[in-house]
């Protein structure tokens, strides 16, 4: 009687397995057949109520039934999985001829200021310069006094410098703190903290009360400083000429040094380059100021001006970026306009370098 019952149950289960149309259906059959409350475990539960002479043969028969049902389930499941994969491949075909959709990495842009700083840093690194940095909030002493800027100098006045409210310092008879008006205080900090020879470039944000198409209250500068026992004006001229040739990617560059005045250098000069460097022949472009470091500055920074001499230069990163990449208005650089950045920015996967060329726009 037990064998007849098992044969009928097996036939029913095999029929259900064969009729399962999808993976969800075959899972339902498995649960009803082999699940904790399924038909096969229910048969095993009868063993405890059967006579001992029937228990062994019935248990073996139920185990065989379970094995055959399990095999049938696995076979049918494999077939259904193959059918499901075939349907998915048929419905999810990809057209490999379509252009690749750009993701976040391709959509992002490197700002022209960041790009130009990297270019300049790489050029001067090849000449042996290190990068030095300092705080944006400075003391009057480091920003003005140790740079030989007298108390009556116009740059100290409120119309040009952002002074911070410092009642405690004023009460002590000290000058208020300020937002640095140039990166030159980092040159002072370097001379105070390390012995020559010194060869550094100093990039960073600077702040002045000014705003128009070529000026903003916050902008970027990069300065250079060389201090040793033998350097001279000729070294500076060669260094700046090599920089211009590398930065503007030309074999030759016309340069002229116009006499000027800065409190911290003597002699001082403004440097112009021929506009041929950016494809506009017949004009001159002012790009930087430079000069030999004033002996008083060297002395106030704790060095012997009879032993050491040096030269320095400074240029606006924003201005030189405008010249090289044809950006008409400085204020647009800080407007956070994604359309502007997509046009003038550089893709992170195609950044111009000295090794690969720096002329092409990445956007």
HUMOZI-V707312 format. One record per residue. N is the residue number from 1. RES is the residue in one small letter. D_LAST is the distance of its C-alpha to the last C-alpha in whole Angstrom. Layout:
BEGIN
n=N res=RES d_last=D_LAST
n=N res=RES d_last=D_LAST
END
This chain:
BEGIN
n=1 res=x d_last=83
n=2 res=x d_last=80
n=3 res=x d_last=79
n=4 res=x d_last=80
n=5 res=x d_last=77
n=6 res=x d_last=75
n=7 res=x d_last=75
n=8 res=x d_last=74
n=9 res=x d_last=71
n=10 res=x d_last=70
n=11 res=x d_last=70
n=12 res=x d_last=68
n=13 res=x d_last=66
n=14 res=x d_last=65
n=15 res=x d_last=65
n=16 res=x d_last=62
n=17 res=x d_last=60
n=18 res=x d_last=60
n=19 res=x d_last=59
n=20 res=x d_last=56
n=21 res=x d_last=54
n=22 res=x d_last=50
n=23 res=x d_last=50
n=24 res=x d_last=50
n=25 res=x d_last=54
n=26 res=x d_last=55
n=27 res=x d_last=54
n=28 res=x d_last=56
n=29 res=x d_last=59
n=30 res=x d_last=58
n=31 res=x d_last=59
n=32 res=x d_last=62
n=33 res=x d_last=63
n=34 res=x d_last=62
n=35 res=x d_last=61
n=36 res=x d_last=63
n=37 res=x d_last=65
n=38 res=x d_last=65
n=39 res=x d_last=68
n=40 res=x d_last=68
n=41 res=x d_last=68
n=42 res=x d_last=71
n=43 res=x d_last=73
n=44 res=x d_last=73
n=45 res=x d_last=74
n=46 res=x d_last=77
n=47 res=x d_last=78
n=48 res=x d_last=80
n=49 res=x d_last=82
n=50 res=x d_last=83
n=51 res=x d_last=86
n=52 res=x d_last=86
n=53 res=x d_last=87
n=54 res=x d_last=84
n=55 res=x d_last=81
n=56 res=x d_last=81
n=57 res=x d_last=80
n=58 res=x d_last=79
n=59 res=x d_last=76
n=60 res=x d_last=75
n=61 res=x d_last=75
n=62 res=x d_last=73
n=63 res=x d_last=70
n=64 res=x d_last=70
n=65 res=x d_last=69
n=66 res=x d_last=67
n=67 res=x d_last=65
n=68 res=x d_last=66
n=69 res=x d_last=64
n=70 res=x d_last=61
n=71 res=x d_last=61
n=72 res=x d_last=61
n=73 res=x d_last=58
n=74 res=x d_last=56
n=75 res=x d_last=56
n=76 res=x d_last=55
n=77 res=x d_last=52
n=78 res=x d_last=51
n=79 res=x d_last=51
n=80 res=x d_last=50
n=81 res=x d_last=47
n=82 res=x d_last=46
n=83 res=x d_last=47
n=84 res=x d_last=44
n=85 res=x d_last=42
n=86 res=x d_last=42
n=87 res=x d_last=42
n=88 res=x d_last=38
n=89 res=x d_last=37
n=90 res=x d_last=38
n=91 res=x d_last=37
n=92 res=x d_last=33
n=93 res=x d_last=32
n=94 res=x d_last=28
n=95 res=x d_last=27
n=96 res=x d_last=25
n=97 res=x d_last=24
n=98 res=x d_last=21
n=99 res=x d_last=18
n=100 res=x d_last=17
n=101 res=x d_last=16
n=102 res=x d_last=13
n=103 res=x d_last=15
n=104 res=x d_last=14
n=105 res=x d_last=13
n=106 res=x d_last=10
n=107 res=x d_last=9
n=108 res=x d_last=10
n=109 res=x d_last=7
n=110 res=x d_last=9
n=111 res=x d_last=10
n=112 res=x d_last=10
n=113 res=x d_last=14
n=114 res=x d_last=14
n=115 res=x d_last=12
n=116 res=x d_last=15
n=117 res=x d_last=18
n=118 res=x d_last=17
n=119 res=x d_last=17
n=120 res=x d_last=20
n=121 res=x d_last=22
n=122 res=x d_last=21
n=123 res=x d_last=23
n=124 res=x d_last=26
n=125 res=x d_last=26
n=126 res=x d_last=27
n=127 res=x d_last=30
n=128 res=x d_last=31
n=129 res=x d_last=30
n=130 res=x d_last=30
n=131 res=x d_last=28
n=132 res=x d_last=30
n=133 res=x d_last=30
n=134 res=x d_last=32
n=135 res=x d_last=32
n=136 res=x d_last=31
n=137 res=x d_last=35
n=138 res=x d_last=37
n=139 res=x d_last=41
n=140 res=x d_last=42
n=141 res=x d_last=43
n=142 res=x d_last=40
n=143 res=x d_last=38
n=144 res=x d_last=41
n=145 res=x d_last=44
n=146 res=x d_last=43
n=147 res=x d_last=41
n=148 res=x d_last=44
n=149 res=x d_last=43
n=150 res=x d_last=46
n=151 res=x d_last=47
n=152 res=x d_last=47
n=153 res=x d_last=44
n=154 res=x d_last=42
n=155 res=x d_last=39
n=156 res=x d_last=41
n=157 res=x d_last=42
n=158 res=x d_last=40
n=159 res=x d_last=38
n=160 res=x d_last=36
n=161 res=x d_last=36
n=162 res=x d_last=36
n=163 res=x d_last=39
n=164 res=x d_last=40
n=165 res=x d_last=43
n=166 res=x d_last=45
n=167 res=x d_last=49
n=168 res=x d_last=50
n=169 res=x d_last=49
n=170 res=x d_last=50
n=171 res=x d_last=53
n=172 res=x d_last=53
n=173 res=x d_last=53
n=174 res=x d_last=49
n=175 res=x d_last=46
n=176 res=x d_last=44
n=177 res=x d_last=41
n=178 res=x d_last=37
n=179 res=x d_last=34
n=180 res=x d_last=33
n=181 res=x d_last=32
n=182 res=x d_last=31
n=183 res=x d_last=30
n=184 res=x d_last=33
n=185 res=x d_last=36
n=186 res=x d_last=34
n=187 res=x d_last=35
n=188 res=x d_last=39
n=189 res=x d_last=38
n=190 res=x d_last=38
n=191 res=x d_last=41
n=192 res=x d_last=43
n=193 res=x d_last=42
n=194 res=x d_last=42
n=195 res=x d_last=44
n=196 res=x d_last=42
n=197 res=x d_last=41
n=198 res=x d_last=38
n=199 res=x d_last=34
n=200 res=x d_last=32
n=201 res=x d_last=28
n=202 res=x d_last=28
n=203 res=x d_last=25
n=204 res=x d_last=25
n=205 res=x d_last=25
n=206 res=x d_last=27
n=207 res=x d_last=29
n=208 res=x d_last=31
n=209 res=x d_last=32
n=210 res=x d_last=30
n=211 res=x d_last=27
n=212 res=x d_last=26
n=213 res=x d_last=23
n=214 res=x d_last=23
n=215 res=x d_last=25
n=216 res=x d_last=25
n=217 res=x d_last=27
n=218 res=x d_last=25
n=219 res=x d_last=23
n=220 res=x d_last=22
n=221 res=x d_last=24
n=222 res=x d_last=25
n=223 res=x d_last=28
n=224 res=x d_last=30
n=225 res=x d_last=34
n=226 res=x d_last=36
n=227 res=x d_last=40
n=228 res=x d_last=43
n=229 res=x d_last=46
n=230 res=x d_last=45
n=231 res=x d_last=41
n=232 res=x d_last=41
n=233 res=x d_last=39
n=234 res=x d_last=39
n=235 res=x d_last=37
n=236 res=x d_last=35
n=237 res=x d_last=34
n=238 res=x d_last=33
n=239 res=x d_last=31
n=240 res=x d_last=29
n=241 res=x d_last=29
n=242 res=x d_last=28
n=243 res=x d_last=25
n=244 res=x d_last=24
n=245 res=x d_last=24
n=246 res=x d_last=22
n=247 res=x d_last=19
n=248 res=x d_last=19
n=249 res=x d_last=19
n=250 res=x d_last=23
n=251 res=x d_last=26
n=252 res=x d_last=28
n=253 res=x d_last=27
n=254 res=x d_last=30
n=255 res=x d_last=31
n=256 res=x d_last=33
n=257 res=x d_last=35
n=258 res=x d_last=37
n=259 res=x d_last=39
n=260 res=x d_last=39
n=261 res=x d_last=40
n=262 res=x d_last=39
n=263 res=x d_last=41
n=264 res=x d_last=40
n=265 res=x d_last=40
n=266 res=x d_last=43
n=267 res=x d_last=42
n=268 res=x d_last=39
n=269 res=x d_last=36
n=270 res=x d_last=33
n=271 res=x d_last=31
n=272 res=x d_last=29
n=273 res=x d_last=27
n=274 res=x d_last=27
n=275 res=x d_last=24
n=276 res=x d_last=24
n=277 res=x d_last=22
n=278 res=x d_last=19
n=279 res=x d_last=20
n=280 res=x d_last=23
n=281 res=x d_last=26
n=282 res=x d_last=29
n=283 res=x d_last=28
n=284 res=x d_last=28
n=285 res=x d_last=26
n=286 res=x d_last=27
n=287 res=x d_last=25
n=288 res=x d_last=28
n=289 res=x d_last=31
n=290 res=x d_last=33
n=291 res=x d_last=37
n=292 res=x d_last=40
n=293 res=x d_last=40
n=294 res=x d_last=43
n=295 res=x d_last=47
n=296 res=x d_last=47
n=297 res=x d_last=44
n=298 res=x d_last=45
n=299 res=x d_last=48
n=300 res=x d_last=47
n=301 res=x d_last=45
n=302 res=x d_last=48
n=303 res=x d_last=48
n=304 res=x d_last=50
n=305 res=x d_last=49
n=306 res=x d_last=52
n=307 res=x d_last=50
n=308 res=x d_last=46
n=309 res=x d_last=44
n=310 res=x d_last=40
n=311 res=x d_last=37
n=312 res=x d_last=34
n=313 res=x d_last=31
n=314 res=x d_last=29
n=315 res=x d_last=25
n=316 res=x d_last=23
n=317 res=x d_last=20
n=318 res=x d_last=18
n=319 res=x d_last=20
n=320 res=x d_last=19
n=321 res=x d_last=15
n=322 res=x d_last=16
n=323 res=x d_last=17
n=324 res=x d_last=15
n=325 res=x d_last=12
n=326 res=x d_last=14
n=327 res=x d_last=14
n=328 res=x d_last=17
n=329 res=x d_last=18
n=330 res=x d_last=18
n=331 res=x d_last=20
n=332 res=x d_last=16
n=333 res=x d_last=15
n=334 res=x d_last=18
n=335 res=x d_last=18
n=336 res=x d_last=16
n=337 res=x d_last=14
n=338 res=x d_last=12
n=339 res=x d_last=11
n=340 res=x d_last=10
n=341 res=x d_last=8
n=342 res=x d_last=6
n=343 res=x d_last=5
n=344 res=x d_last=6
n=345 res=x d_last=5
n=346 res=x d_last=5
n=347 res=x d_last=6
n=348 res=x d_last=10
n=349 res=x d_last=11
n=350 res=x d_last=9
n=351 res=x d_last=10
n=352 res=x d_last=11
n=353 res=x d_last=15
n=354 res=x d_last=18
n=355 res=x d_last=19
n=356 res=x d_last=16
n=357 res=x d_last=15
n=358 res=x d_last=13
n=359 res=x d_last=12
n=360 res=x d_last=9
n=361 res=x d_last=6
n=362 res=x d_last=4
n=363 res=x d_last=0
END
